[in-house]
Amino acid sequence: MRYLTDRKRVIGLGSAKSGTEHHWSMTLSSYALLILIPMFLLTFGPMLGASYEEVTSYFARPFPAIVAALTIAVSFMHFKNGVQALIEDYVHGPMEKFLIIAMICLSYAAAATGIFAVAKLAL
């Protein structure tokens, strides 16, 4: 028994119509994090234990601030997609939609807070 029509098989969409997009989003963000996390550790590591003035002067430069902001943004996007897949797999009924909405709000709020903190340090 075949569940996919020929057209759906060709355009890569299954019955949920979003699996391919989700897979590529997770794959792309994984590769981006593979590059960003070491860059973040190399730029953020020397500032551990430094005074507030040293940290603000260091993050006032564009490269460390951009790396930190990109790492925060991509990390929370990857987190949002991963937890959404987890909720869709293991939670059913009305609680599923509530948890997905709550998780999306939480991840966007945390990403915005982190990017705001980096921008405040950089400016």
Phi and psi in degrees as a GROMACS rama.xvg file:
@    title "Ramachandran Plot"
@    xaxis  label "Phi"
@    yaxis  label "Psi"
@TYPE xy
-104.129  132.001  ARG-2
-96.7596  -17.1835  TYR-3
-106.755  136.929  LEU-4
-77.8054  167.106  THR-5
-60.154  -39.2172  ASP-6
-64.7095  -44.3524  ARG-7
-65.736  -33.9268  LYS-8
-67.5827  -37.4459  ARG-9
-71.0298  -44.6864  VAL-10
-85.2503  -3.49064  ILE-11
81.7028  17.6363  GLY-12
-105.904  129.149  LEU-13
-89.3173  -159.866  GLY-14
-69.3199  -27.7805  SER-15
-81.8242  -17.9687  ALA-16
66.7843  12.1512  LYS-17
-141.153  3.98312  SER-18
-65.5295  -41.0496  GLY-19
-66.4291  -43.9015  THR-20
-62.4799  -42.3409  GLU-21
-64.026  -42.8227  HIS-22
-61.3288  -46.8517  HIS-23
-66.9459  -35.9342  TRP-24
-63.0659  -44.7538  SER-25
-66.9547  -39.7752  MET-26
-65.1161  -45.3748  THR-27
-64.2892  -44.1384  LEU-28
-68.2075  -31.2157  SER-29
-64.146  -45.2165  SER-30
-66.8246  -37.9416  TYR-31
-63.7037  -41.3132  ALA-32
-68.6405  -29.7245  LEU-33
-61.4775  -30.2037  LEU-34
-90.7893  -42.3084  ILE-35
-71.8748  -38.4787  LEU-36
-62.3815  -48.1164  ILE-37
-62.3815  -38.0982  PRO-38
-63.3331  -40.6908  MET-39
-64.3697  -43.2906  PHE-40
-64.9685  -36.7422  LEU-41
-72.2931  -30.8014  LEU-42
-87.6742  -32.3862  THR-43
-87.8891  -30.7734  PHE-44
-54.7062  -47.0387  GLY-45
-63.6813  -17.6419  PRO-46
-90.6798  -5.03654  MET-47
-64.4892  127.233  LEU-48
83.6957  0.138928  GLY-49
-80.4658  163.189  ALA-50
-74.0303  165.644  SER-51
-60.2581  -40.9037  TYR-52
-64.5263  -41.3051  GLU-53
-65.4073  -39.8099  GLU-54
-66.9281  -44.3134  VAL-55
-65.7146  -37.5717  THR-56
-70.5435  -33.3501  SER-57
-69.6179  -45.1875  TYR-58
-80.138  -2.58813  PHE-59
-74.3521  -18.8355  ALA-60
-75.888  146.682  ARG-61
-67.5792  -40.3023  PRO-62
-62.4484  -50.72  PHE-63
-63.1322  -35.9524  PRO-64
-68.7838  -41.0517  ALA-65
-67.6165  -42.3031  ILE-66
-61.8907  -43.9562  VAL-67
-64.386  -44.5893  ALA-68
-65.8976  -43.0295  ALA-69
-64.2583  -39.9651  LEU-70
-63.2024  -43.395  THR-71
-63.7159  -47.0845  ILE-72
-63.4015  -48.6091  ALA-73
-68.9634  -37.3046  VAL-74
-62.0377  -45.2133  SER-75
-73.1214  -29.041  PHE-76
-66.9227  -42.5707  MET-77
-64.3797  -41.5204  HIS-78
-60.7589  -45.7885  PHE-79
-60.2865  -46.9902  LYS-80
-66.6918  -38.883  ASN-81
-68.1422  -45.4654  GLY-82
-69.0203  -33.4991  VAL-83
-62.7426  -43.3448  GLN-84
-63.5267  -39.3711  ALA-85
-63.1914  -44.9061  LEU-86
-64.828  -42.8168  ILE-87
-62.3981  -31.8417  GLU-88
-78.1302  -36.3083  ASP-89
-114.085  -11.1806  TYR-90
-119.973  137.605  VAL-91
-133.435  160.772  HIS-92
89.1372  -161.94  GLY-93
-66.2879  -25.9238  PRO-94
-65.5006  -27.8208  MET-95
-61.6594  -49.9897  GLU-96
-65.2787  -39.7577  LYS-97
-61.9496  -46.1315  PHE-98
-67.0554  -37.3947  LEU-99
-64.7178  -45.0453  ILE-100
-63.6866  -43.6964  ILE-101
-63.484  -42.0575  ALA-102
-66.8598  -39.6648  MET-103
-64.8024  -44.3673  ILE-104
-61.5466  -43.5357  CYS-105
-63.9636  -43.7233  LEU-106
-69.423  -38.787  SER-107
-67.8623  -37.8443  TYR-108
-65.8937  -42.8905  ALA-109
-66.2956  -40.6981  ALA-110
-64.4841  -43.0093  ALA-111
-64.2298  -39.4645  ALA-112
-64.3893  -44.5614  THR-113
-64.7623  -43.0317  GLY-114
-68.2781  -36.6861  ILE-115
-62.887  -41.4082  PHE-116
-63.7662  -41.9296  ALA-117
-65.9151  -41.7735  VAL-118
-64.6038  -38.1427  ALA-119
-66.3229  -38.615  LYS-120
-67.5167  -38.5472  LEU-121
-75.5616  -27.0431  ALA-122
